[in-house]
Amino acid sequence: MPEDRSRMDIVHGVPPVAITSTTTLANRTGSWKYIRPIYQDKVAPCNAGCPVGIDIEAYMNLLREGHLDAALDVLLRENPLPATTGRVCEHPCESVCNRKKFDEPVAIHAVERMLGDVALEAAPPAPPEQRRKEKVAVVGSGPAGLACAYHLARMGYAVRVYEADPEPGGMLRYAIPDYKLPKGILAREIERIRALGVEIRCSARVGKDVKWDEVAAHDAVFLAIGAHQALPLGLKDGGPGVLAGLEFLRQVNSAERPRLAKKTVVVVGADNTALDCARAAVRLGAASATLVCPVERGAVPAFHADVAEAEHEGVQLHFGTRPGAVHAPAGKPATLECSREDGSKLTLNADVLIAAAGEQPDFAPLPPDVKRADGAVRADDLGATSRTAVFAGGDLAGEPRTVAHALGAGKRAAVGIDRFLRQRAGEKVEADLAQLRYGGTGNVSATRWRGDDPVRRSGEVNEIVAFEQMNMAHFQHAPRHADRRRPAAERRSGFAEVNLGLPPPHAHAEALRCFNCGVCNQCEVCLVFCPDVAITRRAEGAAKFSISYKYCKGCGVCSFECPRGAMAMTREGL
């Protein structure tokens, strides 16, 4: 009678197993699979969320590896003003940072600021070889104009910038107070642009100091004149005592600042201009500074961090309060009547009343065949207007009113101008915007346009990696480093910079907090977890890891364990 194997005792509870006396190299399990893993670098959401179009993940990873110069190169390829944006950008990249869902977003702005300040300490760049014979004119030296000139110069074009004001910088120079952006920082970044061979002619207003025909004689023109004309606030009986917000800030940023000692100042508005007017009034010694904001706190278009800082500095804020009639008799304080959302009334007295209702472009210098609509010049995604060889961007073309969006618009126009001039010269060149944009939706990458990415990629796809595609089991919680800020009492006494940023060690620590979403950073988790020892590190200088499909049985453990979602499983044979 056959032996009943089911009733045999198992020693120590371990069943007998098959063993082999040879190495795993003899057991080619790769024939078992129908799917296989591949390395597939994706796009980090911060890259896609950056209005400038910066490869943030790449420079974070290079900092992690200790390559400061390479990280700076990646940043400067896309952003000509990193020390500026590190200070004044609203950093929407942080609002989409995957780490936000794990603990706190990476302080990207602080790392960018640190790199930007490092760049200011370096010698100015040597001007690139001028490879192109065409010449380009840029009208306006605000962030959009500077960005366009910068990228065109790096592409080998001769660029001349026409600026109406005595100094370059546009809104950066004349609308942002020193406590947010010291003028010395801006001046040094502009000098770096000049070092590329960009000519900047100041006090050269097109239509007045310079004829349009001189500008149009260039092979291409980029219009970036911004929006400098104040919109009317609509106050009844306004009188001569009401100042425009932008004009007030121009005075604040000039050599002779307004005298507001012991005066009562009321500002009406909800944007950054309005907030800066009130905060500047505090620093100029006003007895009180009050902001009347027609919308509720949550709907304020100004940076919310600036709202909090204004409160800390003593600005009195009235949200959901609409201005009505203002009485400004000559030689006497103005009286502003307001109504609140709850129906109550508020009456404010003001020695100085400032209206910051926004700005609009001045279209007078433009030729009539440059078409406009809804208060802006009509331009396509790469800045082309209705007039051949004329491009436009930034505030003039209806872009969102931020420094970052203006820089991105200038870069897109530079790509559009390069494509236009090369096509006119008989070159075969096209621009697939979906591929030039990070994740298909972000801003254009100048590096992708030129095709000279210094970062090695693995099976790159232009797909944004989601938080759910990553494996959080391999990360540890780490608190975000907060910016150092000047005490409120010190802020009120002058225009010294408020946000002091992070010391370099803390900025580097923030770079280490970066998940490097979607990109293989050689963490070796796949190599460690592979049950078939099918993954090996490639030779020095080669692209990261290799998978031996003779032994990989397609279990998918490596892809599942990948912390960054930088691997994918695909059908065998595809």
C-alpha positions in Angstrom: 0.0 0.0 0.0 1.5 3.4 -1.0 2.8 5.5 1.8 0.5 8.4 2.9 2.8 11.4 2.3 0.2 13.8 3.7 0.6 12.3 7.1 4.4 12.4 7.2 5.9 14.5 9.9 7.7 17.6 8.7 10.9 18.3 10.7 10.9 21.7 12.3 7.8 22.6 10.3 9.8 23.2 7.1 8.8 21.2 4.0 11.5 19.7 1.8 12.6 22.0 -1.0 14.6 21.6 -4.2 18.1 22.9 -4.1 20.8 23.3 -6.7 24.6 23.1 -6.4 25.1 25.6 -9.2 24.9 29.4 -9.2 21.8 31.4 -10.2 23.4 32.1 -13.5 22.4 28.6 -14.6 18.7 29.3 -13.9 17.6 31.7 -16.7 14.2 32.6 -15.4 13.7 35.3 -17.9 11.8 32.9 -20.1 8.9 32.9 -17.6 7.9 36.5 -18.0 5.3 38.2 -20.2 6.1 41.7 -18.8 9.4 43.4 -18.2 10.5 46.4 -16.1 12.1 49.4 -17.8 13.7 52.6 -16.4 11.5 55.6 -17.4 12.3 59.0 -16.1 9.2 61.2 -15.8 8.6 64.9 -15.0 8.5 66.2 -11.5 5.3 68.3 -10.8 7.4 71.2 -9.7 8.9 71.4 -13.2 5.5 71.5 -14.8 4.2 74.0 -12.3 7.1 76.5 -12.8 5.9 79.5 -14.9 9.6 80.1 -15.9 10.1 76.6 -17.1 13.0 75.4 -14.9 14.2 71.9 -14.4 14.0 72.1 -10.7 14.4 68.4 -10.0 17.6 68.3 -12.0 19.4 71.1 -10.0 18.1 69.7 -6.7 19.6 66.3 -7.6 22.9 67.8 -8.7 23.1 69.7 -5.4 22.4 66.4 -3.6 25.4 64.9 -5.4 27.5 67.8 -4.5 27.8 69.3 -8.0 27.1 73.0 -7.3 28.4 74.4 -10.6 26.4 71.9 -12.6 23.3 72.7 -10.6 23.8 76.4 -11.3 24.3 75.7 -15.0 20.9 73.9 -15.1 19.2 76.8 -13.4 20.8 79.5 -15.5 19.9 77.7 -18.7 16.3 78.6 -18.1 16.2 81.5 -15.7 18.3 84.7 -16.2 17.3 86.2 -12.8 17.4 83.4 -10.1 18.5 85.8 -7.3 15.5 87.9 -8.1 12.9 85.1 -8.5 14.2 83.5 -5.3 13.1 86.6 -3.6 9.9 87.8 -5.3 8.4 84.7 -7.0 5.2 83.4 -5.4 6.8 79.9 -6.0 3.7 78.0 -7.4 6.1 75.1 -7.8 5.9 74.5 -4.1 2.1 74.3 -4.1 2.3 71.2 -6.4 5.4 69.7 -4.7 4.7 66.0 -4.0 6.4 66.3 -0.6 3.5 68.5 0.4 1.4 65.4 0.7 4.0 63.7 2.8 5.0 66.4 5.3 5.9 69.9 3.9 6.9 71.1 0.5 10.5 71.6 -0.3 11.5 75.3 0.1 12.4 75.6 -3.6 12.5 79.4 -3.6 15.1 79.4 -0.9 17.3 76.9 -2.8 16.9 79.0 -6.0 17.8 82.2 -4.1 20.9 80.5 -2.7 22.1 79.4 -6.1 21.2 82.9 -7.6 23.4 84.6 -4.9 26.2 82.2 -5.6 26.0 83.1 -9.3 26.3 86.8 -8.4 29.7 86.1 -6.7 31.1 84.4 -9.8 32.8 86.3 -12.7 30.5 87.5 -15.4 30.0 85.0 -18.2 32.0 85.3 -21.4 29.8 86.5 -24.3 28.9 83.6 -26.5 30.1 83.3 -30.1 27.8 85.3 -32.3 26.7 82.6 -34.7 23.8 84.4 -36.2 23.9 87.5 -38.5 20.3 88.6 -37.6 19.7 91.4 -35.1 16.8 91.5 -32.7 15.2 94.5 -31.0 13.6 94.2 -27.6 11.3 97.0 -26.4 11.2 97.1 -22.6 13.7 95.9 -20.0 11.3 94.4 -17.5 11.5 90.6 -16.8 9.9 89.6 -20.1 12.3 91.8 -22.1 15.3 90.8 -20.2 14.5 87.1 -20.5 14.0 87.3 -24.2 17.3 89.2 -24.7 19.1 86.8 -22.5 18.0 83.6 -24.3 18.5 85.1 -27.7 22.0 86.2 -26.8 22.8 82.6 -25.6 21.5 81.4 -29.0 24.0 83.6 -30.8 21.9 86.7 -31.8 22.9 90.3 -31.5 20.2 92.0 -29.2 19.5 95.6 -28.5 17.1 96.6 -25.7 15.2 99.9 -25.8 14.2 101.1 -22.3 12.1 104.2 -21.7 13.2 104.8 -18.1 16.7 106.0 -17.0 17.6 102.6 -15.6 16.7 99.0 -16.8 14.5 96.6 -14.9 11.0 97.8 -15.5 8.6 96.9 -12.7 11.4 95.0 -11.0 13.3 98.3 -10.6 10.4 100.8 -10.2 7.5 98.9 -8.6 9.1 96.4 -6.1 10.6 98.1 -3.0 14.0 97.3 -1.6 12.7 95.4 1.4 11.6 92.7 -1.1 14.2 93.1 -3.8 17.4 95.1 -3.1 18.3 97.1 -6.2 21.9 96.0 -5.9 20.8 92.4 -6.5 18.8 93.3 -9.6 21.6 95.5 -11.0 24.1 92.7 -10.7 21.8 90.2 -12.4 21.2 92.7 -15.3 25.0 93.2 -15.6 25.3 89.4 -16.2 22.8 89.8 -19.1 24.8 92.7 -20.5 28.0 90.5 -20.2 26.4 88.2 -22.8 26.7 91.1 -25.3 23.2 92.5 -24.9 23.0 96.2 -25.5 20.6 98.1 -23.3 19.7 101.7 -24.3 18.0 103.6 -21.5 15.9 106.8 -21.7 14.9 105.6 -25.2 11.2 105.6 -25.3 9.9 104.2 -28.6 7.6 106.7 -30.3 9.3 109.6 -28.6 13.1 109.3 -28.3 13.3 106.5 -30.8 11.2 106.2 -34.0 9.4 103.0 -34.7 11.2 102.7 -38.1 14.5 102.3 -36.3 13.1 99.5 -34.2 11.4 97.8 -37.1 14.7 97.8 -39.1 15.8 94.8 -37.0 15.2 91.3 -38.2 12.7 90.7 -35.4 11.2 92.7 -32.6 9.9 91.7 -29.2 7.5 94.0 -27.5 7.6 93.9 -23.7 6.5 97.3 -22.6 4.6 96.1 -19.6 1.5 97.7 -18.0 2.3 101.1 -16.5 -0.8 103.1 -16.9 -2.9 103.2 -13.7 -6.5 102.1 -14.0 -9.1 104.5 -12.5 -10.5 103.4 -9.1 -13.9 104.8 -9.8 -14.1 106.9 -6.6 -16.7 109.6 -6.6 -15.4 113.1 -6.2 -11.8 111.9 -6.3 -10.2 115.2 -6.6 -6.4 115.9 -6.9 -5.6 114.4 -3.5 -5.7 110.7 -4.8 -2.3 109.2 -5.9 -1.9 106.3 -8.2 -0.3 103.3 -6.5 2.3 102.6 -9.2 3.3 106.2 -9.3 3.7 106.2 -5.5 6.0 103.2 -5.7 8.1 104.8 -8.4 8.6 107.7 -6.0 9.5 105.2 -3.2 12.1 103.6 -5.5 13.6 106.9 -6.5 16.3 109.0 -4.8 13.7 111.3 -3.3 11.1 109.3 -1.4 7.8 110.8 -0.3 7.6 112.5 3.1 4.9 110.8 5.1 6.1 111.4 8.7 3.2 111.5 11.1 0.7 111.4 8.2 -2.3 109.2 7.9 -2.2 107.0 4.8 -5.1 105.0 3.3 -4.5 102.6 0.3 -7.4 101.2 -1.7 -6.7 97.9 -3.6 -6.1 94.2 -3.3 -3.0 93.4 -5.3 0.7 93.4 -4.6 1.0 97.0 -5.6 -1.6 98.0 -2.9 0.2 96.0 -0.2 3.6 97.4 -1.1 2.2 100.9 -1.0 0.9 100.4 2.5 4.1 98.6 3.7 6.2 101.4 2.2 4.1 104.0 4.0 4.9 102.4 7.3 8.6 102.6 6.5 8.3 106.2 5.6 7.1 107.1 9.0 3.3 107.3 8.5 1.3 107.7 11.7 -0.9 104.9 10.3 -1.2 102.9 7.2 -4.6 101.3 6.3 -5.5 99.0 3.4 -9.1 99.0 2.2 -9.5 95.7 0.3 -12.7 95.2 -1.7 -12.4 91.4 -1.5 -12.3 88.9 1.3 -8.9 87.7 2.6 -9.1 84.4 0.8 -9.8 86.0 -2.5 -6.9 88.5 -2.4 -4.8 88.3 -5.6 -1.7 89.5 -3.7 0.7 87.0 -2.3 -0.7 85.7 0.9 2.7 85.7 2.6 2.8 89.5 1.9 -0.6 89.9 3.6 0.7 88.3 6.7 3.9 90.4 6.7 1.9 93.6 6.3 -0.1 92.7 9.4 3.1 92.0 11.4 4.4 95.4 10.3 1.4 97.3 11.6 -0.7 97.8 8.5 -4.4 97.9 9.3 -6.3 95.7 6.9 -10.0 95.9 6.1 -11.1 93.0 3.9 -14.5 92.9 2.1 -14.7 96.7 2.3 -15.7 98.6 -0.8 -14.7 102.3 -1.2 -17.5 104.7 -2.1 -17.3 108.5 -2.2 -14.1 110.4 -1.3 -14.1 114.0 -0.4 -10.7 115.7 -0.8 -11.0 119.5 -0.2 -7.9 121.5 -1.0 -5.5 121.7 2.0 -7.5 119.3 4.2 -7.4 115.6 4.8 -9.5 113.4 2.5 -12.5 111.5 3.8 -13.2 108.1 2.3 -16.6 106.5 2.8 -16.7 102.7 2.6 -19.3 99.9 2.9 -18.6 96.4 4.4 -20.1 93.1 3.2 -22.3 93.0 6.3 -23.9 96.3 5.3 -22.1 98.4 7.9 -20.3 101.6 7.0 -16.7 102.7 7.6 -15.4 106.3 7.3 -11.6 106.9 7.1 -9.7 110.1 7.1 -6.5 110.3 5.1 -3.7 112.8 4.7 -2.6 110.7 1.7 -5.0 108.5 -0.3 -3.5 106.0 -2.7 -5.5 104.1 -5.3 -4.1 100.8 -6.5 -6.7 99.4 -8.9 -4.3 97.8 -11.3 -2.5 98.9 -14.5 -2.9 98.6 -18.2 -0.5 98.8 -21.1 0.1 102.0 -23.1 -0.5 101.0 -26.8 0.5 104.4 -28.2 4.0 103.4 -29.2 2.8 100.3 -31.2 2.1 100.3 -34.9 -1.6 100.0 -35.8 -1.3 96.7 -37.5 -0.4 94.9 -34.2 -3.8 93.7 -33.3 -5.2 93.9 -29.8 -8.2 92.4 -28.0 -9.5 92.7 -24.4 -6.9 95.2 -23.4 -3.9 93.2 -24.6 -1.8 92.5 -27.7 -2.9 89.3 -29.5 0.0 86.8 -29.5 0.3 83.1 -30.0 2.1 80.6 -27.7 5.5 81.7 -28.9 4.7 85.4 -28.9 4.0 86.0 -32.6 1.6 88.9 -33.3 -0.4 89.8 -36.3 2.5 91.7 -37.8 5.3 89.6 -39.4 8.6 89.6 -37.4 6.9 91.3 -34.4 6.5 89.3 -31.2 5.0 90.3 -27.8 4.8 88.9 -24.3 4.4 89.6 -20.6 1.8 92.1 -19.3 1.4 93.6 -22.8 0.1 90.3 -24.1 -2.3 89.6 -21.2 0.0 87.2 -19.2 -0.6 86.7 -15.5 1.0 89.7 -13.7 3.9 87.9 -12.0 7.6 88.1 -12.5 7.8 84.3 -13.2 5.1 84.4 -15.9 6.9 87.4 -17.5 10.2 85.5 -17.6 8.5 82.5 -19.1 6.8 84.6 -21.7 10.2 86.2 -22.7 11.7 82.8 -23.1 8.9 81.5 -25.3 9.2 84.6 -27.5 13.0 83.9 -27.8 12.2 80.4 -29.0 9.5 81.8 -31.4 12.0 84.4 -32.8 14.7 81.8 -33.2 12.3 79.5 -35.1 11.1 82.4 -37.3 14.5 83.6 -38.2 15.9 80.2 -38.9 12.9 79.2 -41.0 13.3 82.5 -43.0 16.9 81.6 -43.5 15.9 78.3 -45.1 16.5 76.0 -42.2 14.1 73.1 -41.5 13.1 73.6 -37.9 9.9 73.0 -36.1 8.7 73.5 -32.5 6.5 70.8 -30.9 5.2 72.8 -28.0 3.9 69.7 -26.2 7.4 68.3 -26.1 9.1 71.6 -25.3 6.8 72.0 -22.2 7.6 70.0 -19.0 4.8 67.5 -18.7 3.2 68.9 -21.9 1.6 71.7 -19.8 4.5 73.6 -18.2 6.5 76.3 -19.7 8.9 75.9 -22.6 12.4 74.6 -21.9 15.2 76.4 -23.7 17.3 73.3 -23.1 14.8 71.1 -24.8 14.6 73.6 -27.7 18.4 73.6 -28.2 18.6 69.8 -27.6 21.7 70.0 -25.4 20.5 68.7 -22.0 23.6 68.1 -19.8 21.6 65.7 -17.5 21.6 62.0 -18.5 18.1 60.6 -18.8 16.8 57.0 -18.7 14.0 56.2 -21.2 12.6 59.7 -20.7 8.9 60.4 -21.1 7.1 63.7 -20.8 4.7 62.5 -18.2 4.2 64.1 -14.8 4.6 61.6 -11.9 1.9 61.6 -9.3 2.3 61.2 -5.6 0.4 57.9 -5.8 3.0 56.5 -8.2 5.8 56.9 -5.7 6.7 54.6 -2.7 6.8 56.6 0.5 8.0 53.7 2.5 11.6 54.6 1.5 11.4 58.2 2.8 11.7 59.7 6.2 9.9 62.8 7.5 12.0 65.9 7.8 10.8 69.4 8.7 11.1 72.2 6.2 13.6 75.0 7.0 11.8 78.3 7.5 13.2 81.5 6.0 15.0 83.8 8.3 13.1 87.1 8.6 14.1 90.5 10.0 12.1 91.3 13.2 9.0 93.4 12.6 10.3 96.3 14.7 13.4 96.6 12.5 11.4 96.4 9.3 9.3 99.4 10.1 12.3 101.6 10.5 13.7 101.3 7.0 13.8 99.5 3.7 16.3 96.8 4.6 15.5 93.4 3.1 12.9 91.5 5.2 13.4 87.9 4.0 17.0 86.9 4.7 16.7 83.5 3.1 18.4 80.4 4.3 22.1 80.0 5.2 23.8 77.7 2.6 23.8 74.6 4.9 20.0 74.8 5.3 19.5 75.5 1.6 21.5 72.3 0.9 19.4 70.4 3.5 16.3 71.5 1.6 17.8 70.1 -1.6 18.2 66.8 0.2 14.5 66.9 1.2 13.6 66.8 -2.5 12.1 63.4 -3.5 13.6 63.8 -7.1 10.1 62.8 -8.3 9.9 60.6 -11.3 13.7 60.4 -11.9 16.2 57.7 -11.2 18.8 59.2 -8.8 20.7 55.9 -8.4 19.4 55.1 -5.0 19.9 51.3 -5.7 16.6 50.2 -4.2 15.8 48.3 -7.4 19.2 46.5 -7.3 18.7 45.5 -3.6 15.1 44.2 -4.0 15.5 42.3 -7.3 15.1 38.6 -6.3 16.8 37.4 -9.4 19.9 39.6 -9.1 19.1 40.7 -12.6 19.9 44.4 -12.0 23.5 45.6 -12.1 25.1 49.0 -11.9 26.7 50.0 -15.3 30.3 51.1 -15.7 31.3 54.6 -14.6 30.0 57.2 -17.0 27.2 54.9 -18.4 23.5 55.4 -17.8 22.8 54.2 -14.3 21.6 50.5 -14.2 21.0 47.7 -16.6 18.6 44.8 -16.4 19.4 41.4 -17.7 16.2 40.1 -19.2 17.7 36.6 -19.3 17.2 36.4 -15.6 14.4 38.9 -14.9 11.1 37.0 -14.6 8.9 40.1 -14.7 7.8 39.9 -11.0 7.6 43.7 -10.9 9.2 44.0 -7.4 11.7 46.6 -8.6 9.1 48.8 -10.1 6.8 48.5 -7.1 9.6 49.4 -4.7 11.1 52.3 -6.7 10.7 55.3 -4.4 10.4 57.8 -7.2 8.1 56.1 -9.8 11.0 56.0 -12.2 10.4 52.5 -13.4 7.5 51.0 -15.4 6.3 47.6 -16.4 5.7 47.0 -20.1 4.6 44.1 -22.2 7.3 41.7 -23.2 8.4 42.2 -26.8 7.1 45.8 -27.0 
